[in-house]
């Protein structure tokens, strides 16, 4: 079963000239760890997030399309001894370019296939480290705490997906290559997390929408957490998902989807990405009420209790019950209020 990132194609925006060059000196990440560990350069979530420039556009991977300030130097953690991008939480391979070498990871830019490989490794590892930091894998059950296979540019279209048959994430190309945008990477990792928690999750319209919503929400959660951790100055709307990837098919301000919309249960269309915006807004409201750490521990832990074909109502009730068990009546009330604001029946 595939779970696709896209909704529908939208009008292309006109290409715009972009000042700056990726060949300039990198912006160091404040608080970077010891230089004895492997270093790499990645996008600070994505170039729109790091620059705030809605005029950025892709011209077939041209390095000059993105300013140097969009990049940051980071540490590649949890690697094995192979010299390639494989380790405790991710194993990356590419079918369109030579495998990236850890020793060269500070030299790649977006014109190199290897840059996308580095992005995929770093952000998958970052996402699992975020879950580990919430206690999943220690005091709470592990949530996809395994090596996640990732394949780059296997899909010959502007799309990416997680396949539960191989437990593999595949990133496509076309327009902005999907693995250039951390929101897309972490969104697809969200599907892998859900499937690890509930094998085969997402077998009907409402459970599929919940899966898409969680992917979008996790992308925002991990991106904002990383920005805080590394001291990255993000300048675009965090609630707008995949704004760099969306430059090829949306009007400014660019968004693949939003997690802060106003949709309610009555606005369902029967399309999982569109309907996911109902659920993701509820998750955002839970985070706003309870704080990031408490909210995300509840949200992820609740998913262990979802059925593969869960409904919005059943999943909401499970999340409320999880909040009650973990944090008590006040937390459960905040979660209930978030789902009631979306007019989800039965809560």
N, C-alpha and C positions, 0 to 999 in steps of 0.2 A: 504494500500500500504506500502510495506517495502522498506527501503532504506539501503542496506547493506554496511558495511564497507569494506569488503574484495574485492580484485580483484580475482586473481587465486592463488592456492597453489604453493609455490615454495619450492626448496630443503631445507631440514632441515640442520641446522648447527650442528656441533659436540658440545656436552656439554663441557664446560670448567670449571675448578676449579676456584673459585672466592675467593679472600682473603677478610677477614673482616667478621663481623657478625652484623646482625641487632639488636642483643641484647645489643650492646654497647650503650653508652650515645648518646642521640639525639643531632643533630646540631640545636641550637636555631635559629630561624629566626630573623635576625636583624630588629629592628623596630617593633617587635611584640607588639600588643596592650595589654591593661591591663589584668593581670592574673585573674581578677575577672570574666572575660567572659570565656565561655567554651573553653577549649583547646583540640587539637587533634594532631595526627601525620599523615602526608601524605607524599607521594613522591613529591620531587621537580620536577614537571612535570612527570618525570619517572626516573628510576635508570640509564639509559644510558645517559640521558641529564645531570643529576647531577654529574655523575662520569666521563663521557667520555670513559668509559670502554666498548669496543665493544665485549669483551669476555664474558660478563654476559650472563647467560643462566638460564632458568626456570627448576627446578626439582620438579614438582608437589607442588609448593607453599612453598618450603623449605625456612625458614627465613634466613638461612645461605648463600643463593645464592646472597644476596644483602647486600652491606656494610651499616653500620650505617649512613654513610655520605649521603646516598641517601634520608634519611628521614629528615623532618623538623617539628618543632612544629608550629602550626598555631591556629588561633582563628576561631571557628565555629560561623558565624554571621547569624542573621535573623532567629534564631530558634524559634519555638513556645514553649509552656510550658509543652509539653508532656514528655520530657526526652528522646525522640527518635529523629531520623534524619528527622524531618519534620519542615518546616518553610515557610517563605514568598515566596521563589523562588523554593523550591524543597521539594519533599516528597519521601523518599526512603524506599523500602521494599525488603526483600530477601526471596527467596523460598528454599534456600539450607542451611541456617544457622540461628542461633538465631538473632533477631534484635539487632543492635548495640545500646549501651547505651551511651548517651553523657557523663555521668560521668566516663565512662571507655575508652573514645576515645583516651587517650594518651597511653594506654597499648597495643593496637592492632598492630600487624605487618602483613606482607603479608601471613603468614601461617593461619591467621584468616579470615573467611568469613566477619567478621565485618569490617576489614580493607578496603575492597572494598566498603562497604556501606559508610564509612566515606569519602573515595576518591570521590565517586559519589556525595555525598552531597556537599562537599567543592568545587569541581570544577564546578558543575552546578551553585552553588551560585556565584562563582567567575566570571563565564562567564556572568551571568545576571548583576552583579555589574559592569563589564566592559562596557556593553551596556548602563547601567544607567549613567555611568561616561561620556559617549559620548553624553548624552542628550536625549537618547531614553526613553520615559516615562515622560519627562518634556517638554522641548521646541520642541522635535520631538515626533512622535507617538511611543507608546510602542512597543517593539519587543519581544514578548513572555513574557511580564511582568505579569506573573501569576505563580501559583504553578505548577512546572513541575513534573508529576509522573515519577518515575524511579523504575524499577524492576531489581534486581540483580540475575544473573545466572538462569534466567528462560529459556533461550535458551541453549539447551544441546549440543551446538557445538561451535567451535571457530569462533563466529560471533556475531555481535551486530547490532541493528537497531532501528529506530524510526517508530512507527506505527501510522498513522494518524487516524485510526479508534478509537483508545483509547487515542490519544494524549500522548502516553507513550513511553519512552525510555527503551529498554531492553538490558542488557549487558550479554554476554555469557561467557563460560569458555572453556578450552581446550588450551593447551599450556600456554602461559601467559594469565591469566584471564584478560579480556578486561578492567575491571574497575580498574586495577592496573596502567593503562597508561592514564594520563590526556589528551593526544592528542586524544585518542579514545573517551573519555567521552565528550570532547568539540566538537569533530567532530559530534557526534550524536546529541548533543544539537544544533548544527548549523542547522540540518534538522528540529528540532522542531521550531527554530526561523523562518526559511523559510516558514514552513507550517502555522505558526501563522500569518505571513505577507500576504501570498497568499495561502489560503486553497487549498489543493490538488496539491501543486506545484510539478512539476517534472513528467509530463505525457508523455514525449517523450525523445528521446535520448539526444538532446541538452540541454533541461531544466534539465534533470536528471544529466547531466555532470556538469552543473552550480551548482546544489545542492551539489554534491560531492565536487566540488572545493571550494565552500564557507565553507563547514564543515572543510576541511583541512586548509584553510586560517584562519578561526576563531580559530582553535586549536593553530596555530602558534602565532596568535595575542594575545590571552589570556595568553598562556604560557610565552611568552617573557615579556608581561606586568607584570605578577605576579612575574617573576624573578627580574625585576627591582624594583617593589614595595617592595618586601620582602628582597632584597639584596641577592638573591640566586645565587651562582656561577655556572651557566650552562656551561658545557664543551663540548657538542656535537653540531652538526650542526642543528640549529633551523629550517632550511628549510626542514629538513628530518622529515616527519610526522610519529609518533607512532613507534619510533625506539626500544623501549622496547618490545612492542607487536610483532614487526616484527622479534625478535630474533629467533623465532621458525620456520620461513619459508623464511628467506632471508640470503644472505651472507653479511659479514661485508664490509663496514659500513651499518648497518641495516636501512632499510626504508620501510614503507608500501607504501608511495608515496612521491614525492617531489613537492614543490611549486615553485622551481626555475629552472625548466627544459627548454628545447629549442624547445618544440613542437609548431607547428603552426596549423592553421585550416586545412591545407592539410594533416596533420598527424592523422586525426580522424579515429578511428577504429570501432565506433559504440558501444563501451563499456563505460559505464558512468564514471567509475573510471579512466580509462586510458585517456579518452577525457577530463576529468576534469582538468588534468594537463595543458591543454592549457589555460583554464580560470583562474586557480589559479595563473599561472605565470603573467598574465595580472594584477591581483589584487595586487600581490607583487610589480610589477613595478609601479603601482599607489601609493602604500605606500612609495616606495623608492623616488619617485618624489615629493610627497606632504607632507610626514610625516605621522606618524601613525594616529594621531587623525583626521586630515582633511580627509585623505584617507578613514578611516573606517566610518566616518560619511556619506561620499558620498556613499560608497559601500553598507552599510546597508540601508540607506534611499532610494536609487534607487530601491531596491528590492521590495518595496511596489508597484512599478509601473510595475512589471513583470507580464506577463500572466502565468497561470499554464503550458502552452505548449510553452513558449517563445523559440526563437531561439537565438543563439549567437549574430547574427546581431541585433535583436530587443533589447536584453538585453544590449548590448554595447551602442546602441543609447540612451536608457533610462538612462544609467549611465552617459554618456556624458552630456545629458540634465540636469540631477540632479546636476552635478558638476557646470555647467553654472549657474544654479539658485541659488545654495548655495554659491559659491565662485567666480564666474566670469569667464572671458574668458581664463585666464592663466591656471586655474585649469581644465577647460574643455579641453583645448589643451593637457595637460599632460595625462588626461584620454584617449583622442583619440589616442595619440601616443602609449600608452600601448596596446590598442586593435589593432592598425595597426601593431605593432611589432609582433603580433600573426597572422597577415594576415587574420583577421576576415573581411569578405566581407561587403561592404556597409558603412564603417566608414572612 
